[in-house]
């Protein structure tokens, strides 16, 4: 029986390269006890499909595909800029280069830099653990370029996190353009104009087309749907993709439902704790980068950069971060989180609103760090009962008409109004839309050497902009920032 089985396998393999099919058919008319011709055909065809599957994955997750690393920077201690104006000039230069970038790479002069970034889940089948030290590598796969450009162009458009994460998941799991819901199609067209044809076919349709091509030269091969359960590891991966695509299609307009379905809870894996010792990745000679974040997807992080030559390339949105100590945890991709110009802020205070009062160090009064998108340091203004709070430093988004109660107690509350500019023709002169909002400050304690409210929450979240609506002061390596908080 073994010789018959070998003959059948050889015949099926030969059929794929032109062996006469009538001869195979004559062989298969013979009854061979214990031999399943469709099963052997599927096994042989699955081996042919596997290389195509691997080569055409939308995103390849590979913990071994990393940049070289060094444990510490060569030369002087890392010293990024500490002034808000210099930081703005740096961020504006990065955003300007990424606005039309095709590869997510920017060119920077010699120096040390810190770039605030938003991180995104890049594998729905792994857990959201934190904190971890992430090692960086190049983003790879047939849709890696689309994701790279999407994140790069989104840095200047600033869409809500949930909308961008949902589109990222759709691209990662191989949806076609026609399968995207209208809002995702609109965002895709805004960020990637003219690239709809790049996702004209879904990954599943491409796999089925390849299977049909194999079937055309392989007698006895079952159809694609019937064969998936017999394809082994490839079949399991296809079923995972089918399940993810089904969820994306059924909950397309409900990000909270997608998050509940896709984001697996923490594992029992030990976390890294202190991420300040994260090794530095070296994508090119003279360029050193590392990602510091104490959260999982949706969190803010810091991309620390050193350029040791006169001018050098720095990969920004074409990176993927892997937690080397947890193979069950999500790899992360990123885009810069741009806050706009710090000075002069646009005047969004309306009649009857008093300007925010600052508090001097050492007064003992409880205050609030008013720039929620910046590092907590002496450049971040300390405010008391602000009537207006800028949430984008160019003034395009703000809370106005804030009326406070309970300031100085454990929880301070305010009612107010969202005010957002559409930034057409400019943020200063754009049309502003308004909607009711509530702001809560809590967790009073020491932050940056001052008595401050360490947590804030705005409700409801802004429907159109990627504005942090819930955060608490946390350490991010050697820095303290308002880190986003998920949930109530």
N, C-alpha and C positions, 0 to 999 in steps of 0.2 A: 504493500500500500504506500510505503514511503516513496518508492520510485514513481508511482503514479502521481503522487502529490507534487513531487519535484517537476515532473513533466508538465503538470497543469500550470504550475507557477511560471515555468519557462515559456510555455505557450502564451500565457497572458502577457508576460513581459515582452515577448517577441511581437505580439500583436500591436503593442504600442509603438514598435519601430518598423512595422510593415510586414511581419510574418503573416502568411496567407490565413485569413480568417476561416475559410472553409475547412482547412485542415484541423484547426482548433475545434471547430464545431463538430467535426466527426469524432474527435477524441472525447468531447464532453457528452456525446450521446451515449458513451459507455457508462454503465452504472459502476461507481467506485465507492464501496462502503466507507462511511465515515468522512467522505470528502464533500465539503460544501463549496461548490464552484462560485456562487455569489460572494461567500465569505472570503475566499482566496482572492477573488477579483478586487474586492473592496480593500483588502490588506495591501495588495500590490499598488492599487491606485492611490491609497492614502500616503504611501511612501513617496509617490510622485508629487502629491499635492503639498507635502510638508515643506519642501524648499521654497515653493511659491508662497506659501503662507508666511514663512519667516521673512522672506525678502520684501513682502508687500504689506507688512503690518503698518498701520497708520503711525503708531509710536512704538519704538523698541525700548523696553526697559531692561537695562543691562548694568548690574551693579559693578561689573568689571571694566566697563567702558568709561574710565575716569581720566581726568587730566592728571599729570604728575603732581605730587604734593611736596611741600616742605613744612616741617613742624613749626618753624618760626621764620619771620622775615629776615632776610640779610640786611645788614646795615643798621640804620637808626631805628629807634622806637617808632611805632606807627603814630603819626600826628596829623590827623585830618583837620580841615579848617574848622574853626570854632565860632565864626561870626555868621549871622544870618544872611547878611548881604553877599558874602563870598559863597555861602552854600547855595543861595538862589542862583547866582551866576553859573555855578557848576551844574545844578539841576536843569536850568534852562538850556545849557549847552548840550546836555545828554538828550533831553526831550527833543530838541531841535534836530539832532542827528537821527534820532529814532523815528521821527515823524514820517519820513519817506524811506526808511531803511528797508533793505531787502534781506539782510542777514542778521539783524539784531546786534551788530557790532558798532561800537563808537571808537573814536580816536581821542585820546587825552594826552595832555602834556605831563611831564614828569611831576609827581606829587602823590600825596595820600588823600583819599576821598572816601566818603560814606554816602551811599545812595539808598534812601528809603525805598523798599519794594513791597508789593503785595504778593503773597505766595498762593499758588493754585494746586489743587489735587491733580495728580497726573497718573493715577491708577485707582480706579474705583474698587478693585478687588483686594486692596490692602488697607491696613488700619491707620487711624489718625492718632498716632502717639506723639507726645512732646514732653520735655524738650529733647532734641537730638542734635548732635553735630552732623552736618550734611557735607558730603564731599561732592564736588561739582564735576560734571562731564558734559559733552556736547549732546544736545537734543537730536535724536536720530529717528528715522522712520519716513514713510512716504509722505506724511503730512507734517513732518517736523518743520519744514519751511513755512507752511501756512501758519502754524502755531507761533513760530518765531516772529513773523510779520504781524500777526494779530496782536500779540502782546506789545510789540514795538509801537504800532500805530495807536493802540488803546491808551498809551501813556499820555498822549496829548488830548484825546477825546474824553477819557475818564468816565467810561460807562459804569453802572452799578456792578459791584462784585458778582452778585448772583447771576446777572445776565451774561457776564463774560465767562464765569465758570461753567455755566450751562452750555454755552457755545463751545468752550474748550472740550468738555466731555463729549459733545456731539462729534467733534472732529477726531478726538482720540479713538472713539469707538466706531468710526467709519461710516457715519450717516452721509447720505447724499444731500445735495442742496435742496432737492425737491422734498426730502423728508423733514427738513427743518421747519419749525412753525414760523408764521409770518414775522414775529418780532426777532427771532434768531436770524432769519434771512435778511432782515433790514440791518441788523448789527453786522452780519458778515459782509454785506455790500458796502456798508460805511467804512469798515476797517480794511477790507480786502477787495476794493473795486476791481471789476474785470476778471476776478479769479473764480467765478462760479463754475467754470468748466473743469477746474481742478478737482471738484468733488461732484461731478455729474453722475458718477457711478458709486454706489456704496461698496464698502469692502466685502460685505456678504455677497452682493451680486457679482463682484469680481471673482470671488472664490467659486461660486456656482458656475460661472462661465468657464473657469479653468477646469472644473470637474467635468463639465459637459464635453470639453475638448478631449479630455482623457477618455471619456466614455465612448467617443466616436471611434476610437481605435482599440477598445478593450471589450471583448464580448462578455456578456453575463454580468456587467457592472450595474448595480442598482442605481436609482436616481439619487440626487444629492441629499434630499431630505431623509430618504430611507437609509442612507449609508452613514449619516453623521454618528449614530450610536455605535458604529463598528470601526470608527476611524482612530480610536485610541486617544492619545494626548491632543492631537489636532482637533478631533471631534469635540473633546471637552472644551477646548478654547473657543471653538465655533459656537457651542451652546452658551458659553459665558457672554460672548458678543451679542448673540441673539437676545439673551435676557436683558442685557444692558440697553440695547436698542429699543426693546419693547417698553422698558421703563421710561426712557427718554421721550418716546413718542406719546405714551399715555399721560405723563406728568409734565409735558413740555412747558406749561404755563404756571407750574407750581414748584418753585425752587426749594421750598422747605420740604416738600414731599420727596424730591430728588435727593436732597441731602440726607434725609432719613433712610432712603433706600440704598444709597451708594456709600455713605461714609461709615465704615465699620468702626466700632468703638475701640478704645485702647486695648492693647494686648498686655500680657504679663511680662513682656520684655523689659529689662532694666533700662531706664533712660540714662542719658549721658550727664544730666544734672548741669554741671558747669560747662557752658558752650564756649566760654572765652578762650579755651585752648584748642578750638577747632583748627585743624591744619589749613594751610594756604594752598590753593590750587594754582597751578602754573600752566595756563593754556598756551602761552608763548614766552619765549625768553624776554624778561623785562616786565612781564605782566603778572601780578599776583592778585587773586580774588578769593573771597570766602563769604559764605552766606551764614548770617547769625539770625536765628529766630527761635523763640521759646514757645511758639504755637504750631499748630498744624495748618491745614489749608484755610485760607481766608485771613490769616494773621498778617501783621506787618513784620517785616524783617529788615535787616540792614545788609547790603552788599558792600563789603569793605574792599577797597581797591588800592593797590600801589602800582604806580608806573615808574620804573626806575631808569628808563631811557628818555631821551628828549621828547619823543612822541611815539605812542605805541597803541596798538589795537586792544580793545577790551570787550570781550563778549558779555552781553547783558541779558537779552531776552532769548538767546539760543542756548542757555544753560539748563540743565536739569540737576537737581540736588538729590543724592541718595543717602539715606541714613545707614552707614556701613554696619552698625551693630544691630540692625533690625531689618531682616529681609522681608518681614511681613508688614512693614510700615510704608506709608505712601511716599513715593518720590515727589518732589515739588518743582514746579516751574514758577516763573516770576515776571513781573513787569514793574517799572518804576512807579512809585506813588508820588505824583507831582502836586505841589501845594500852591504854586503861583508866586508872584512877586511879593516880597515882604514889605517893601516901601516904594511909594506911598500907598497905603491901603485905600481902596475906593471908599467913598463916603456913602454908607448905606444906612446911617442913622436917620430916622425919620423924626418929624416934629414931635416934641414931647419926650424923646429918649435922651437921657443924660449919658454922657460918655462913660465908658467903663473906668472905674477907679483902680489905680495900681496900689500895691501895698509895699512898703519898704521893708527890707530884711530886719528882723529883730523886733518888730512891733508886737509880736505875739498874736496878731489877728489871723484868723483862718482865711485862706485865700484859695485860688484855683488857677492852675497854669492854663492860660488862655489860648495857647497855640497847640491844639491837640495833635497836630501832625508832625511836630518837631521834637527833637531830643529835649529832655528835661535838664536844663542848665540855666545859668544866669542870664542867658539871652531870651529865655522864654518868659513872657510877661506874667506877673502875678496879679490877678484881678479879684476885686470884691464886688459882688452884686452887679455884674455887667448887664447893661440893658441891651447891648448888641454883642454878639459873639461871631467873629469871622471863622468860618469853617473851611474856606479856601482863601489863601492870603491875598489873592487878587480881587477879593470881594465878590466873586461870582456866586458864592453861596454863603448865607449867613442866617443866624437866628436873630430876629429883631423883636422889639416890644417886649422884652423879657421883664416879667413882674415876679418878684421873689417872695418866698415865705420860708421861715425856718433857717435863715442863714446863721451859721454859728452853731447849730445843733448837729446831730448825727446825720441828718438828711436835709438838704436844702432843695426846694422845688421851685420851678418857674413855669409859667405859661408864656407862650410867645408865638412867633410866626416864622415858618420857613420862608426865606426870600432867595430866589435863584435867578440869575441872568442866563439867557440863552447864548450870550457872548457873540451876538450878531448885530452889527458889524464888529463890535468889540465887547469885552465884558463890562466896560464902563458904560457903554451906550446901548447895550442889549435890552431886550424886553424882559422884565422881571415877572415871575409868577410867584404866588404866595399860597400857603396852606398852613393850617394850625399845627402847632407843635408843643410838646412838653419836654422840659429838661430837668433831670434829677441829678444832683451831686451827692455822693455818699462816701463812706469809708474814710473819715477824717484821720489824719496822722501825718507823720513826717515824710516828706518827699523832696529830695534835693536840698535838704537842710532847712525846710520851712514847714510850718503847719498848713496843710492843704487838704482839700477834698481829692482823694486819690482815684475815684471812679466817677464816671459820668454815663448817662444814658439819655438818648433823645428818642421820643416816640411821637408819631410813627416815623420809621426811617424815610429818608428822602427817596421819592420814587424814580428819580432820573439820574442821580449822580452817585459816584462811589465815595460816599461820605461815611466816615466811621461814626456810627450812632451809639456804640456801647463799648467802653474801654476802661481799663484800669492801668495805673502806673506799674510797670514791671521792668525788670532788668532784661536787657538784650545784650548779653556779653558784658562789655565794659560800659554800656550806656543804660539809661532809663528812658522809657518812652511810654506813651499810652498804647497798650497792646489791646487789639480788638477782643471782645468777649462774645462768644456765641451763646444764644439762648437768652432767657429772661434774666 
